[in-house]
Amino acid sequence: MEDLTATVPSKDFTRRGFLVTSLGVGFALAVQPIAAQTLITTDSEGLIAGEVKIPVKDGEIPAYRAMPAARGAYPIVLVVQEIFGVHEHIKDICRRFAKMGRTAIAPALYARQGDVSNMETNKILSDVVSKVPDEQVMSDLDATVAFAGKSACGNPKKVSITGFCWGGRIVWLYAAHNPAVKAGGAWYGKLVASPNAPKTPLQPAMPIDIATKLTVPVLGLYGAKDQGIPVESVEAMRAELAKGRSRSEIIVYPNSGHGFNADYRDSYNPTDAKDAWSKLNAWFKKHGAA
């Protein structure tokens, strides 16, 4: 696996305590009020769904897992959270995948840095997200794959990853870190460094930095009206991907902005979200991840 974070000393996370030991219930404070009229709710009938603990190198982190109740060896989908943590929307995404016959797991990747469930967005970014080392995230996702294969009826030969916002950036990086992943789906994740998303010693790489080295096919899902991810940065990423051999693609939806799949927010675009979800699952099937 490629080391994208060689400048980050392991002690930055292995000597930390765990500030989050269990998942919250419902939606994060930062996303209230919920757009109830568009909210998608997926039941757990026919599923095993709920919180599990993932053994990691320095302890364990909580995660949400959903999988079919019948025993089997199901394709594994890593679901990477938005900045708001593993709240109800991310759990629902896991259940949607499980209904399709997959083992879906969303680990709490801020467990060492803090509980964001009752924070405002600016505090989440400054007090928690900025302190999460990429090295820690890559290691925890490796541990999640191992857990899914041993304890959650997962097929380690069919691993995919998808993530949203903060998690969209992570999808690109993890696909470069773990070439055994079959396919990825990155929803509106940052691609290039900017004043609002700079490189730091803890987060030393952006997706554009690894684009030419990538071998895992990643499908990028972006909105042309995204105020935080200019179309110019998407085109720059496309140009870099074209120099490599990953067969990755990026789709830009002209009428959508950031968070267009977030059915609990005003940013939700149901037409584009449905199309993107369909294309993502077709992408996973095409590349042997489903």
N, C-alpha and C positions, 0 to 999 in steps of 0.2 A: 504494500500500500504506500502511496506517495505521502511524504511528510510535507504538509503545507504550512506547518507552524513551527519550524525548527528553531525560530528565535524565541519561542515561549517556553520558559522553564517549567517542567512538570510540577514543581512545588507550588505553582500558582493555583493549582486546584487540588492536588492530592493531600495537602495539609490543611485544607479547609474543613470546617464542620458543615453539616447539612442543615440549611435553614427551612427547607420544605421537606417534610416526611410523608405527607399525604396530599392528595389532590383536593381542590375546592369543589364546591357544588354550584351549578348554574353558570352564569356569565360573569366575566370580569367587570369590576366597577367602571373601568375606563370606557367600556362600550355601551353603557346604559344611557338612555333607555333603549330597549330592544325594539326593533321593527317587527312586531308580532305578526303583522299581516302577511309578511313574506317568509317568516321563519319556517324552515324545514325541520321536522322532527321524525327521526327514524327509530322505530321501536326495536326492542331486543328479542322479539319472539324468534325462536329457532337459533338463538345465539348464546354463547357464553361471553358476557360483557361486563367489565368492571375494572377496578383498580388492581394492579399487580405491583410487585417490587422487582426492579431489575438489579441484579448484582453487578456492581462496577468496581473499578480497581481500588477505590478507597471507601467502599461501603455499599449502599444501595440507594436507588432513586425510585420514586413512584412513577407509574405510567398507567395509561388507560389502554386496555386490550379488548378487542372484539374479534370473535372468530365463530365459525359455525359450531353448533353444539355436537354434531356428529363427529366422531373421530376421523382423522384424515391427515394428510400431509399437504397443507394449503400454502399457496404462494404467500410470501411475506411482503407486506407493505409498511414501510416506515412512514409515519405521518408526523411532519415537523411543524410545531406550533407557530402561530403568529407571535408578535411581541406580547400579546395578552396571556400567554401561557396555555396550558392544557385546560381550557374552559369548555363549556358545553358544545360550542360549535365544532371544536376539534374532536371531541368525543363522538359527536354525531357523524363526522366524516369517517371515523373508524367503523362505526356501525354500518354505514353505507357500503364500505368495502367488504365487510364481513357478510353482508347480505348477498354479495356477488361471489362468495366462496373463497375468501382470503382471510389470512390472519393479519390484522391491522393493529399496530402498536404506536402510541404516541408517548414517548418518554418526557418527563418534566426536565427539560434541559437547563433550567435555571436553579435547580434544587439547592445548589451550594451558595448561590448569590442572593436569593430572596424570593419572597412571596409577592407576586405582582397582582394578585386577585383583587386587592383593595387599594391599588395605587392609581393615580391619574397618569395619563400617557407620558407626560414630560418626565415624571419621576421614574417611570418604568425605564425610559431610555437612559436617563442620567445615572440612576442609582443601581440599576440591575443589568440591563442589556449591555451597556458599555464595559461591564466588568466580567463578561462571560468569555473565556478564552476559546478560540476556535479549536485548539488542541483538546480541550475538555469535551467539546461537542462531538468531535470525531470519535474520541474514545468511548463516549457514552453510546453513540449510535452503533459502534462495533459491538459493544456489550449487549445492546438491544437485539441485534441480529442473532447473536449467540443464544440469548435467552429464548427468542422465538423458535429457533431450531430445536432446542432441547426441552422446552417446557410449555410451548404454546401451539403444538401441532403445525409448526411452520416448516416449509421446505426450503432449506438454505441454498438450494440451487436455483430458486426463483425468488429473488429479492428485488423489490423496486422501492423507490423513495419519492414522496411528494411533500411539498411544504408551501406555506403561504406567508407572504410579506417577509419578515425576518427569516422564516423557514424556507422561503424561495431561494434566498442567497445560499443558505446551508445546503440545499439540494445540489446546486452546482459544485460546491466545494466537496461534499461527501462523494459525489460521483467520481471526482478526480482522486479522492483519497482511497476509495474502495472500488477497484476496477471489476470486482466480482459482481457488483450490482448490475442487473440486467437492463434497467431503464429508470429514468427519472422524469418527474414532472414538476417544474418550478413555476409557481404562481406569483407573479409580480414581485420578485425578489430583486434587490439592488444588484447592479451589474458592474458599476465602476465607482471608484472613490470620488467623493465630493465633500464640500464643507460640512454637509449634514451627515455624511457617512464616510468619514476618513479612515484610512488605514491606521492601525495602532499596533503596538507590540503584542497585544493580546489577539488582535484581529488583523493579521498582516497581509492577507490576500483578498482580492475581490474576484468574482467569477471571470472577468475579462482576462485576468492574469493567468488563468489555467485553461483557457478556451482551446488553445492550440494543442495542449497536452491531453485533453480529454479523450477517452476511448468509449466511455459509457454514453449511449444516446439519451440526451435530455430534451424534453419538449418544454420550451418556455412559453408561458401564457401571460400576455401583457395587455394593458389598455393604453390606447393612444392618448387618452385624456388624463393619464396618471401624472399629477403635478410633481411627484417626487422622483419619478423615473422617466426622464425625457426620452422621446423617441430617438433622438440622436445617440443616446447611450445604447439603446437596443440595436440600432443599426451598426454601431461600432462592435458590439458583441457578435452580431451575425457575421461581420467581416472577419473577425478572429476565428470564429468557429469554422468558416469556410477554408481556413488554412490547415485545419486539423483533419482527423479521420473518425470523429465520433458519430457522424451522421445525425447530429443534433439539429433541431429546428426551432424556430420561434414564430409564434402566431401573435399578431397584434390586432386587437379588436378596436376598430375606429370609434365606437360609441361608448366605450367603457373607460373608467378610471381605475384608481387603486382599489383593491378589495372588492372587485366585481363578483366574486364568488361568495362573499360573506352575506348570506341570506338574512342575517339578523341586523344588518346595518343599512343605512340609506344608500350606500354605495353599490348595493346589489343590483346586478343587471341579469334578470332571469333568463333572457334569451341567450346572452353570451355565456353565462355560467353553465347552462345546460349543454350548449355546443362544446364548450371547453372540457366539461366532464366526460362527454362522449368521446372526444378526440383523445383525451388522456388515457382512457381505458382501452381504446383501440391501439394506442401507442404501446401500452404495456403488453397487450396480446401480440402485436407485431414483433416485439423484441424478446418474446419468450419469458415475460415476467408474470404472465397470468394464464 
